[in-house]
Amino acid sequence: MRVLKFGGTSVADAAAIERLAAIVRCEMERDESDSAVDRRGVVVVVSALAGVTDQLLAMAAHARDGNASAALVVLGQLRERHHAVTAAVAATRAEDVRGANEELFDGLAAAVRAAALLREVSPRSLDTIAAVGELSSSRIVAAALAERGIDAEWFDARRVIVTDECFTAAAPLMAETRTRLAATLLPAVRERRVPVTGGFVGASVRGRTTTLGRGGGDYSASIVAAGLSADQIQIWTDVDGMLTADPRLYPAPRLVPHLSFGEAAELAYFGAKVLHPKTIQPALSEGIPVRILNSLRPDGSGTVITAQPDRAAANAGAEASAPHGTGIRQYGAGPSAPAIAALACKRHVTVVDVTSTRMLEAHGFLRRLFEVFERHQTSVDVVTTSEVSVSVTIDDCRRLGPIREELSAFAEVVVEDRMALIGVVGDNLPADPQTFARIVTALGRTPLKLVSQAASRRNVTVVLPEAHLAGAVASLHDEFFSDPQPVGVGPNVLTGEARASGARS
């Protein structure tokens, strides 16, 4: 069984949904023609139409400001767009889909008016508003597949994934979700139907609508795959897979054909936008391979994420199946695996330096410091310490004011914004003792604020002024991925293609 997740750009409009249907049909036909393929079928998970979640959150912001009329203007635009896409991809079923989605939009209008009257949008209300995108898009996709002769069935995501009631960032309750999946999606798959549901959305045991947080569509697909014991998760997006660097910063990155779960998790956490950081967790727990593919070029080999990477084998397979003519080269073939898999970046990072003259041989300082961040629900990315100071990085500054005020009660605090972070990631990084030195040497002309190596030794993280980010990425990429290969890094294979323009790492 394969769980196919289609992101917002893969359901952006009628043309994108046509491509989606062709991909699903190909997967179904592959079941029939390939005796080696598990014949338990396909499950489809979709995001909201491209940009819709942002519009829904904008509606909520208007309502919070008491501006119901502005919110309802956005709602009118959403109605028109969804109805137009429905008519284009599912003409004979358009009336039924339109009627079902009208109920969603009418409920949304009522919620917006109530919120605007109170000038308040609670987390629970925000989830009710944000869920409309996936609930409506999944209905459209199910109808479009049925229109093309695929036996598809729509399932309300709120009946599929069971979560806690941590609204806007709910966590799945896996035991309850497995039971729900066995009662809903699994019978459809066994009858050779294609279940279609929305990502990002779930419901609590009490039936209250929840969301898994931004980017939670991929997470939903992984939860469904784990709950159904699927054989593969396919993440269909608008890029060819994980790249060696962000092409917005480095114009000629390479496609990485194979990553380990650990490498993928590190890259996602440190800013690679192709994959949501939480996606790996359910897949890892069940050992389910994840494949990242481009819905604009479905014949591409993509990136495969498994427990143990075999980049030489993956690259050989990719060479045989990759399309031609698009220009991104693949990285990582050869008998000796490279030390570095890829680079990931985060912009808009803030460094908080905390210094106390009382820290010398004092007990409890670190506990007290991190309790401040915990109380304000602010995650810390990188930590470096000395005898009298601690430096941390955060990328969520919404509560920085009160955090700084609390820290100042027992320490001196200096805040530096407009910083960036680069994660240099690779399972084999510890195998070559020269790698760390090469990283620092490559950045010799870059003013570095912090340098850290994780306990797993799978990544080296550097923090630097954001103005120097592009230059630093170029220096690192040239050092580890350029021709000719430096000593200790496997040779490149100039085969396989991927789209450079508009891609993300």
HELIX and SHEET records of a PDB file:
HELIX    1   1 GLY A    8  VAL A   11  5                                   4    
HELIX    2   2 ALA A   14  SER A   33  1                                  20    
HELIX    3   3 VAL A   52  ARG A   64  1                                  13    
HELIX    4   4 ALA A   68  VAL A   89  1                                  22    
HELIX    5   5 ALA A   91  ARG A   93  5                                   3    
HELIX    6   6 ALA A   94  LEU A  118  1                                  25    
HELIX    7   7 PRO A  123  ALA A  130  1                                   8    
HELIX    8   8 VAL A  132  GLU A  147  1                                  16    
HELIX    9   9 ALA A  157  ARG A  159  5                                   3    
HELIX   10  10 MET A  174  ALA A  183  1                                  10    
HELIX   11  11 LEU A  185  ARG A  190  1                                   6    
HELIX   12  12 GLY A  216  LEU A  228  1                                  13    
HELIX   13  13 PHE A  261  TYR A  269  1                                   9    
HELIX   14  14 PRO A  277  THR A  279  5                                   3    
HELIX   15  15 ILE A  280  GLU A  286  1                                   7    
HELIX   16  16 ARG A  311  SER A  321  1                                  11    
HELIX   17  17 PHE A  365  ARG A  375  1                                  11    
HELIX   18  18 LEU A  400  LEU A  407  1                                   8    
HELIX   19  19 LEU A  429  ALA A  431  5                                   3    
HELIX   20  20 THR A  435  ALA A  442  1                                   8    
HELIX   21  21 GLU A  466  HIS A  468  5                                   3    
HELIX   22  22 LEU A  469  PHE A  481  1                                  13    
SHEET    1   A 8 ALA A 152  PHE A 155  0                                        
SHEET    2   A 8 VAL A 194  GLY A 198  1                                        
SHEET    3   A 8 VAL A  42  VAL A  46  1                                        
SHEET    4   A 8 ARG A   2  PHE A   6  1                                        
SHEET    5   A 8 GLN A 232  THR A 237  1                                        
SHEET    6   A 8 VAL A 290  ASN A 294  1                                        
SHEET    7   A 8 THR A 303  THR A 306 -1                                        
SHEET    8   A 8 HIS A 258  SER A 260  1                                        
SHEET    1   B 3 VAL A 162  THR A 163  0                                        
SHEET    2   B 3 VAL A 201  SER A 204  1                                        
SHEET    3   B 3 THR A 209  THR A 211 -1                                        
SHEET    1   C 6 VAL A 383  THR A 385  0                                        
SHEET    2   C 6 SER A 389  ILE A 394 -1                                        
SHEET    3   C 6 ALA A 342  THR A 355 -1                                        
SHEET    4   C 6 GLU A 412  VAL A 425 -1                                        
SHEET    5   C 6 ASN A 459  PRO A 465 -1                                        
SHEET    6   C 6 LEU A 450  GLN A 453 -1                                        
END                                                                             
